[in-house]
């Protein structure tokens, strides 16, 4: 007995040391990426802290502003205040905190799997299997674009709360053989609290009942909980899952939303099966090549009858169907399959989201790596006992490969120049990657090369108007011969498609336009701006029309043509009676020294700001008082000058 106890204690010590080593290894492998910059949506979402977040009112204003999903994601946004309460800021502290949350998520995953897997395999094996899954979860290079992209802390926190919810559910289910009202109340509270926190971090947290349902249908299917639990099971797990499925797959909800996308509902439905299969390829290959944020080069399919979507869809339906049928006979494998596809229900089906994003695999990845680890750690040694040592060597080799792959990816994320260059070389057909690379070349004073890159891209993507606009911007800034003509582009504008990159390119050009020799072509540029309103699909997008009108008005205002700018801003104000549109007019009038006009529009803005139920307000009474005082002071100063 003493020898057995010593053996058990020795195994536990080894497990604890291995656990510690996994955490330290993940921490060390991520270190290069902590030096990386803020990128893309980081600036838009964190920039709302520029006024400072120092009291209850400023916290409230901070939570109400920005572009953070339909629910505002307040839990995730509050977590950013751990690192700073003002903007601009240093990215290192934000990235380090996100890494802490990633490590914590891995620890919770280990705890949940440690409890869950005891129902299938011996305790000693379940603990090592849980540790192995945690190691792959923490070290897989696909997780870098979630962990080190600061704004994706929303995904990390949502995933963390989902796994905490799963842990408490498994703990209560395995602790009590029959669940009485008190235990069911605990289950309900746990589901509500952790599900709520997860949803308020990111809307994908609504999948918590789906994940728990997968657990119950597979690994815990042999446990009985009594009649009351059966009732709870259908009300709290099955019913929410059915409601969610109806919400997702009721396609009339989404048809109108696709007017804001470059692809149709049919194209998304045809492409997502291929994307899901590609996610599996990336997960199992463990390679860093091709990873990153730019995947607009992913092939879009227009029919499910194309051989790739058809085979991918057949594979997915077959996998799900077989897993449902054999969930009790092969619970662990079926769990892995259903967990992965269940985790993609929201973001990889009908919702009008981007076609491909790596962060969608943050929690779903647990399914494939659990199945992979089980085959190497448990099934292979049992099936081929004489070669069990080979299985252990293979496990060590895979962990080594995934660690070095993670470190290489983290080094790419350590510097924006490296990051952009690598993504451009690995995604030669990505417009976003190429435009980012062209911008980088311009920044490092190689404008001719930048223009060559954009020319090549325009040949590949002749429908992308943002490319020649960006080319004109670089040529103007460096006073180089321009390779495109605004009048020609305006006459051919209907040959182009609308894209978000066009807004960015136009705004960038307006910011520097009057400081370059190109300012003499202002009439032609205004003609292009007005012609953009004829691009296909824009007629259905009133907000996008307003955006380009405002940009055109901004240029008129910079030129000092206040009359034309006022006409454009007024048109937008009539279309969208918001606080911002009234303040825009007030600011223009103030710049034109029409103080009565400035006060009149400021009053409109204040009235709209007060109607908080109708308008999204982010201004306090003190801020409006300060604006009135500013107008009064400038009016007095102008009067004194007149004397």
Secondary structure by P-SEA (a helix, b strand, c coil): caaaaaaaaaaaaaaaaaaaaaaaaaaaaacccccccccccccccccccccccccaaaaaaaaaccccccccaaaaaaaaaaccccccccaaaaaaaaaaaaaaaaaaaaaaaaaaacccccaaaaaaaaaaaaaaaacccccccccccccaaaaaaaaaaaaaaaaaaaaaaaacccccaaaaaaaaaaaaaaaaaaaaacccccaaaaaaaaaaacccccccccaaaaaaaaaccaaaaaaaaaaaacccccccccccccccaaaaaacaaaaaaaaaaaaaacccccccccccccccccccccaaaaaaaaaaaaaaaaaaaaccccaaaaaaaaaaaaaaccccccccccccccccccccaaaaaaaaaaaaccccccccccaaaaaaaaaaaaaaaaaaaaaaaaaaaccaaaaaaaaaaaccccaaaaaaaaaaaaaacaaaaaaaaaaaaaaaccccaaaaaaaaaaaaaacccccccaaaaaaacccccccaaaaaaaaaaaacccccccccaaaaaaaaaaaccccccccccaaaaaaaaaaaaaaaaaacaaaaaaaaaaaaaaacccaaaaaaaaaaaaaacaaaaaaaaaaaaaaaaaccccccccccaaaaaaaaaaaaaaaaaaaaaac
